[in-house]
Amino acid sequence: MAMVNKDIFIGSRVTPGRYPESPKSYFLKNEKGLFKESINTWGKEMTNIGMITDAEFADLDNDGVSELIIAGEWMPISVFKFENVTYKNRTSEFGLDKKIRLVELSNYF
């Protein structure tokens, strides 16, 4: 059985007693079973992105490389694509930077 080296993203939500301050999030790179902090290399703009409640890797554009989707309190849903050894915010490319007005929602009720 082949071992797969998975890296880890830890999205932080809140620091006790400091709500609504955005705590630091982390990327841990798996280097043969040892995890090394890599947020400054892989995703510097994610360091204090917000109060993260959910994050998931998924290949949204079917290119074989998973994007990182992040959601949280008082922040937009954000999509980060791995390009040239770092994650870049590509939310607009996936159409998630658009604002929805109440008028547009009225068609759904």
N, CA and C atoms as an extended XYZ file, in Angstrom:
327
Properties=species:S:1:pos:R:3:atomname:S:1:resname:S:1:resid:I:1 pbc="F F F"
N         0.836       -1.172        0.000 N   MET     1
C         0.000        0.000        0.000 CA  MET     1
C         0.891        1.249        0.000 C   MET     1
N         0.618        2.165       -0.884 N   ALA     2
C         1.393        3.400       -0.978 CA  ALA     2
C         0.912        4.405        0.059 C   ALA     2
N         1.850        5.089        0.675 N   MET     3
C         1.504        6.112        1.647 CA  MET     3
C         1.371        7.447        0.930 C   MET     3
N         0.290        8.164        1.218 N   VAL     4
C         0.068        9.469        0.614 CA  VAL     4
C         0.413       10.534        1.648 C   VAL     4
N         1.300       11.436        1.293 N   ASN     5
C         1.656       12.539        2.189 CA  ASN     5
C         0.660       13.671        2.012 C   ASN     5
N        -0.187       13.863        2.997 N   LYS     6
C        -1.187       14.932        2.947 CA  LYS     6
C        -0.681       16.126        3.740 C   LYS     6
N        -0.917       17.311        3.192 N   ASP     7
C        -0.609       18.544        3.891 CA  ASP     7
C        -1.879       18.967        4.632 C   ASP     7
N        -1.743       19.881        5.578 N   ILE     8
C        -2.874       20.268        6.424 CA  ILE     8
C        -3.059       21.780        6.399 C   ILE     8
N        -4.321       22.215        6.262 N   PHE     9
C        -4.682       23.618        6.452 CA  PHE     9
C        -5.501       23.697        7.729 C   PHE     9
N        -5.123       24.570        8.631 N   ILE    10
C        -5.866       24.775        9.873 CA  ILE    10
C        -6.416       26.195        9.844 C   ILE    10
N        -7.725       26.288        9.665 N   GLY    11
C        -8.393       27.582        9.656 CA  GLY    11
C        -8.852       27.919       11.056 C   GLY    11
N        -8.434       29.056       11.567 N   SER    12
C        -8.767       29.455       12.935 CA  SER    12
C       -10.021       30.321       12.952 C   SER    12
N       -10.829       30.148       13.992 N   ARG    13
C       -12.084       30.876       14.077 CA  ARG    13
C       -12.052       32.027       15.068 C   ARG    13
N       -11.576       31.774       16.274 N   VAL    14
C       -11.604       32.828       17.286 CA  VAL    14
C       -10.537       32.563       18.350 C   VAL    14
N       -10.005       33.647       18.893 N   THR    15
C        -9.120       33.570       20.036 CA  THR    15
C        -9.958       33.927       21.259 C   THR    15
N        -9.988       33.087       22.284 N   PRO    16
C       -10.819       33.369       23.459 CA  PRO    16
C       -10.578       34.778       24.017 C   PRO    16
N       -11.683       35.483       24.254 N   GLY    17
C       -11.615       36.830       24.800 CA  GLY    17
C       -11.262       37.907       23.797 C   GLY    17
N       -11.106       37.548       22.506 N   ARG    18
C       -10.682       38.536       21.502 CA  ARG    18
C       -11.635       38.604       20.308 C   ARG    18
N       -12.867       38.096       20.463 N   TYR    19
C       -13.859       38.157       19.388 CA  TYR    19
C       -14.147       39.617       19.079 C   TYR    19
N       -14.212       40.053       17.856 N   PRO    20
C       -14.170       39.366       16.567 CA  PRO    20
C       -12.824       39.479       15.855 C   PRO    20
N       -11.746       39.536       16.577 N   GLU    21
C       -10.417       39.600       15.969 CA  GLU    21
C       -10.142       38.325       15.167 C   GLU    21
N        -9.555       38.479       13.995 N   SER    22
C        -9.234       37.322       13.151 CA  SER    22
C        -7.942       36.669       13.616 C   SER    22
N        -8.004       35.410       14.066 N   PRO    23
C        -6.789       34.724       14.498 CA  PRO    23
C        -5.977       34.218       13.306 C   PRO    23
N        -4.764       33.810       13.567 N   LYS    24
C        -3.876       33.295       12.521 CA  LYS    24
C        -4.291       31.890       12.107 C   LYS    24
N        -4.280       31.629       10.799 N   SER    25
C        -4.505       30.287       10.259 CA  SER    25
C        -3.159       29.699        9.859 C   SER    25
N        -3.145       28.388        9.612 N   TYR    26
C        -1.874       27.702        9.380 CA  TYR    26
C        -1.945       26.738        8.205 C   TYR    26
N        -0.833       26.624        7.474 N   PHE    27
C        -0.593       25.560        6.506 CA  PHE    27
C         0.549       24.727        7.065 C   PHE    27
N         0.352       23.424        7.136 N   LEU    28
C         1.420       22.542        7.583 CA  LEU    28
C         1.791       21.626        6.430 C   LEU    28
N         3.023       21.729        5.953 N   LYS    29
C         3.513       20.916        4.845 CA  LYS    29
C         4.074       19.617        5.403 C   LYS    29
N         3.609       18.513        4.839 N   ASN    30
C         4.066       17.194        5.260 CA  ASN    30
C         5.367       16.869        4.537 C   ASN    30
N         6.433       16.828        5.297 N   GLU    31
C         7.738       16.467        4.738 CA  GLU    31
C         8.156       15.125        5.339 C   GLU    31
N         7.672       14.062        4.691 N   LYS    32
C         7.966       12.687        5.112 CA  LYS    32
C         7.541       12.424        6.561 C   LYS    32
N         6.341       12.879        6.899 N   GLY    33
C         5.791       12.625        8.225 CA  GLY    33
C         6.058       13.710        9.246 C   GLY    33
N         6.890       14.673        8.918 N   LEU    34
C         7.132       15.811        9.804 CA  LEU    34
C         6.437       17.030        9.199 C   LEU    34
N         5.645       17.732       10.017 N   PHE    35
C         4.885       18.868        9.514 CA  PHE    35
C         5.621       20.173        9.775 C   PHE    35
N         5.754       20.973        8.708 N   LYS    36
C         6.472       22.238        8.777 CA  LYS    36
C         5.508       23.371        8.453 C   LYS    36
N         5.488       24.415        9.289 N   GLU    37
C         4.639       25.583        9.071 CA  GLU    37
C         5.016       26.243        7.739 C   GLU    37
N         4.029       26.426        6.859 N   SER    38
C         4.309       26.932        5.508 CA  SER    38
C         3.370       28.039        5.060 C   SER    38
N         2.658       28.699        5.967 N   ILE    39
C         1.688       29.728        5.566 CA  ILE    39
C         2.361       30.876        4.820 C   ILE    39
N         3.575       31.255        5.200 N   ASN    40
C         4.251       32.366        4.522 CA  ASN    40
C         4.690       32.014        3.109 C   ASN    40
N         4.869       30.725        2.828 N   THR    41
C         5.255       30.280        1.493 CA  THR    41
C         4.029       29.996        0.636 C   THR    41
N         3.075       29.261        1.193 N   TRP    42
C         1.942       28.780        0.397 CA  TRP    42
C         0.744       29.717        0.350 C   TRP    42
N         0.510       30.474        1.399 N   GLY    43
C        -0.711       31.265        1.411 CA  GLY    43
C        -0.663       32.461        2.328 C   GLY    43
N         0.279       33.324        2.085 N   LYS    44
C         0.478       34.475        2.962 CA  LYS    44
C        -0.806       35.300        3.135 C   LYS    44
N        -1.600       35.446        2.070 N   GLU    45
C        -2.815       36.258        2.189 CA  GLU    45
C        -3.919       35.553        2.985 C   GLU    45
N        -3.694       34.300        3.377 N   MET    46
C        -4.651       33.579        4.213 CA  MET    46
C        -4.303       33.642        5.688 C   MET    46
N        -3.178       34.229        6.040 N   THR    47
C        -2.713       34.237        7.425 CA  THR    47
C        -3.798       34.719        8.386 C   THR    47
N        -4.394       35.855        8.117 N   ASN    48
C        -5.446       36.415        8.958 CA  ASN    48
C        -6.685       36.732        8.120 C   ASN    48
N        -7.131       35.767        7.330 N   ILE    49
C        -8.227       35.995        6.394 CA  ILE    49
C        -9.560       36.269        7.085 C   ILE    49
N        -9.760       35.718        8.264 N   GLY    50
C       -11.020       35.937        8.965 CA  GLY    50
C       -11.304       34.825        9.955 C   GLY    50
N       -12.531       34.824       10.459 N   MET    51
C       -12.957       33.813       11.432 CA  MET    51
C       -13.516       32.614       10.673 C   MET    51
N       -12.676       31.678       10.354 N   ILE    52
C       -13.009       30.560        9.477 CA  ILE    52
C       -13.875       29.530       10.201 C   ILE    52
N       -14.977       29.179        9.539 N   THR    53
C       -15.863       28.146       10.082 CA  THR    53
C       -15.798       26.855        9.280 C   THR    53
N       -15.326       26.924        8.039 N   ASP    54
C       -15.234       25.719        7.215 CA  ASP    54
C       -14.201       25.925        6.112 C   ASP    54
N       -13.524       24.852        5.775 N   ALA    55
C       -12.549       24.872        4.684 CA  ALA    55
C       -12.507       23.477        4.072 C   ALA    55
N       -12.381       23.440        2.767 N   GLU    56
C       -12.331       22.146        2.088 CA  GLU    56
C       -11.534       22.268        0.797 C   GLU    56
N       -10.813       21.192        0.487 N   PHE    57
C       -10.113       21.108       -0.786 CA  PHE    57
C       -10.999       20.371       -1.779 C   PHE    57
N       -11.136       20.935       -2.986 N   ALA    58
C       -11.917       20.293       -4.047 CA  ALA    58
C       -11.417       20.823       -5.390 C   ALA    58
N       -11.446       19.966       -6.402 N   ASP    59
C       -11.010       20.356       -7.742 CA  ASP    59
C       -12.201       20.963       -8.482 C   ASP    59
N       -12.393       22.260       -8.328 N   LEU    60
C       -13.558       22.946       -8.894 CA  LEU    60
C       -13.512       23.093      -10.409 C   LEU    60
N       -12.319       23.194      -10.975 N   ASP    61
C       -12.197       23.421      -12.417 CA  ASP    61
C       -11.703       22.190      -13.178 C   ASP    61
N       -11.685       21.033      -12.509 N   ASN    62
C       -11.308       19.760      -13.135 CA  ASN    62
C        -9.950       19.783      -13.828 C   ASN    62
N        -8.975       20.472      -13.212 N   ASP    63
C        -7.630       20.496      -13.790 CA  ASP    63
C        -6.676       19.531      -13.083 C   ASP    63
N        -7.207       18.752      -12.136 N   GLY    64
C        -6.386       17.786      -11.421 CA  GLY    64
C        -5.711       18.338      -10.177 C   GLY    64
N        -5.892       19.629       -9.896 N   VAL    65
C        -5.310       20.266       -8.712 CA  VAL    65
C        -6.447       20.830       -7.866 C   VAL    65
N        -6.480       20.461       -6.606 N   SER    66
C        -7.567       20.910       -5.730 CA  SER    66
C        -7.407       22.376       -5.328 C   SER    66
N        -8.523       23.094       -5.359 N   GLU    67
C        -8.572       24.454       -4.842 CA  GLU    67
C        -8.958       24.374       -3.361 C   GLU    67
N        -8.630       25.412       -2.606 N   LEU    68
C        -9.018       25.503       -1.208 CA  LEU    68
C       -10.169       26.492       -1.110 C   LEU    68
N       -11.318       26.017       -0.612 N   ILE    69
C       -12.500       26.850       -0.452 CA  ILE    69
C       -12.640       27.147        1.039 C   ILE    69
N       -12.776       28.431        1.372 N   ILE    70
C       -12.850       28.857        2.765 CA  ILE    70
C       -14.112       29.676        2.982 C   ILE    70
N       -14.804       29.408        4.106 N   ALA    71
C       -15.983       30.187        4.500 CA  ALA    71
C       -15.845       30.521        5.977 C   ALA    71
N       -16.470       31.618        6.385 N   GLY    72
C       -16.386       31.990        7.784 CA  GLY    72
C       -17.337       33.095        8.157 C   GLY    72
N       -17.266       33.494        9.423 N   GLU    73
C       -18.115       34.569        9.929 CA  GLU    73
C       -17.631       35.911        9.385 C   GLU    73
N       -18.563       36.720        8.938 N   TRP    74
C       -18.293       38.076        8.488 CA  TRP    74
C       -17.233       38.138        7.401 C   TRP    74
N       -17.225       37.148        6.545 N   MET    75
C       -16.267       37.123        5.436 CA  MET    75
C       -16.919       36.439        4.239 C   MET    75
N       -16.473       36.759        3.036 N   PRO    76
C       -17.038       36.091        1.858 CA  PRO    76
C       -16.486       34.669        1.711 C   PRO    76
N       -17.209       33.844        0.984 N   ILE    77
C       -16.662       32.548        0.586 CA  ILE    77
C       -15.492       32.855       -0.340 C   ILE    77
N       -14.359       32.214       -0.108 N   SER    78
C       -13.166       32.495       -0.899 CA  SER    78
C       -12.595       31.211       -1.482 C   SER    78
N       -12.072       31.312       -2.706 N   VAL    79
C       -11.471       30.167       -3.386 CA  VAL    79
C       -10.016       30.499       -3.706 C   VAL    79
N        -9.121       29.611       -3.280 N   PHE    80
C        -7.692       29.787       -3.522 CA  PHE    80
C        -7.180       28.654       -4.401 C   PHE    80
N        -6.482       29.026       -5.449 N   LYS    81
C        -5.943       28.072       -6.414 CA  LYS    81
C        -4.428       27.994       -6.252 C   LYS    81
N        -3.884       26.777       -6.285 N   PHE    82
C        -2.438       26.571       -6.143 CA  PHE    82
C        -1.764       26.857       -7.478 C   PHE    82
N        -0.938       27.910       -7.504 N   GLU    83
C        -0.235       28.329       -8.722 CA  GLU    83
C         1.189       28.738       -8.355 C   GLU    83
N         2.159       28.194       -9.044 N   ASN    84
C         3.558       28.578       -8.833 CA  ASN    84
C         3.957       28.531       -7.353 C   ASN    84
N         3.743       27.411       -6.741 N   VAL    85
C         4.088       27.091       -5.346 CA  VAL    85
C         3.417       27.959       -4.280 C   VAL    85
N         2.295       28.580       -4.601 N   THR    86
C         1.543       29.341       -3.598 CA  THR    86
C         0.057       29.335       -3.952 C   THR    86
N        -0.780       29.569       -2.961 N   TYR    87
C        -2.222       29.663       -3.195 CA  TYR    87
C        -2.583       31.111       -3.468 C   TYR    87
N        -3.296       31.329       -4.581 N   LYS    88
C        -3.722       32.663       -4.993 CA  LYS    88
C        -5.235       32.754       -4.894 C   LYS    88
N        -5.730       33.909       -4.444 N   ASN    89
C        -7.170       34.108       -4.343 CA  ASN    89
C        -7.755       34.250       -5.748 C   ASN    89
N        -8.582       33.291       -6.124 N   ARG    90
C        -9.219       33.274       -7.445 CA  ARG    90
C       -10.742       33.219       -7.314 C   ARG    90
N       -11.258       33.818       -6.253 N   THR    91
C       -12.691       33.812       -5.975 CA  THR    91
C       -13.501       34.349       -7.151 C   THR    91
N       -13.045       35.435       -7.755 N   SER    92
C       -13.794       36.039       -8.859 CA  SER    92
C       -13.874       35.127      -10.077 C   SER    92
N       -12.846       34.319      -10.318 N   GLU    93
C       -12.862       33.403      -11.456 CA  GLU    93
C       -13.949       32.335      -11.323 C   GLU    93
N       -14.377       32.071      -10.091 N   PHE    94
C       -15.418       31.080       -9.857 CA  PHE    94
C       -16.773       31.736       -9.614 C   PHE    94
N       -16.856       33.059       -9.801 N   GLY    95
C       -18.123       33.779       -9.710 CA  GLY    95
C       -18.646       33.992       -8.307 C   GLY    95
N       -17.811       33.838       -7.310 N   LEU    96
C       -18.283       33.980       -5.930 CA  LEU    96
C       -18.041       35.369       -5.352 C   LEU    96
N       -17.602       36.297       -6.171 N   ASP    97
C       -17.389       37.656       -5.707 CA  ASP    97
C       -18.599       38.544       -5.982 C   ASP    97
N       -19.638       37.987       -6.550 N   LYS    98
C       -20.836       38.743       -6.900 CA  LYS    98
C       -21.713       38.960       -5.678 C   LYS    98
N       -22.357       40.101       -5.626 N   LYS    99
C       -23.293       40.392       -4.550 CA  LYS    99
C       -24.698       40.029       -5.021 C   LYS    99
N       -25.469       39.450       -4.129 N   ILE   100
C       -26.854       39.092       -4.440 CA  ILE   100
C       -27.759       40.099       -3.751 C   ILE   100
N       -28.634       40.694       -4.542 N   ARG   101
C       -29.568       41.659       -3.973 CA  ARG   101
C       -30.854       40.947       -3.588 C   ARG   101
N       -31.608       41.528       -2.676 N   LEU   102
C       -32.862       40.953       -2.216 CA  LEU   102
C       -33.823       40.740       -3.375 C   LEU   102
N       -33.805       41.637       -4.353 N   VAL   103
C       -34.678       41.511       -5.523 CA  VAL   103
C       -34.397       40.206       -6.262 C   VAL   103
N       -33.120       39.844       -6.382 N   GLU   104
C       -32.745       38.616       -7.075 CA  GLU   104
C       -33.214       37.378       -6.322 C   GLU   104
N       -33.280       37.450       -5.000 N   LEU   105
C       -33.730       36.326       -4.202 CA  LEU   105
C       -35.227       36.132       -4.250 C   LEU   105
N       -35.980       37.177       -4.572 N   SER   106
C       -37.448       37.078       -4.567 CA  SER   106
C       -37.957       36.045       -5.568 C   SER   106
N       -37.192       35.750       -6.596 N   ASN   107
C       -37.608       34.746       -7.585 CA  ASN   107
C       -37.545       33.330       -7.032 C   ASN   107
N       -36.859       33.138       -5.906 N   TYR   108
C       -36.710       31.808       -5.329 CA  TYR   108
C       -37.797       31.472       -4.327 C   TYR   108
N       -38.626       32.432       -3.949 N   PHE   109
C       -39.672       32.184       -2.941 CA  PHE   109
C       -41.045       32.121       -3.553 C   PHE   109
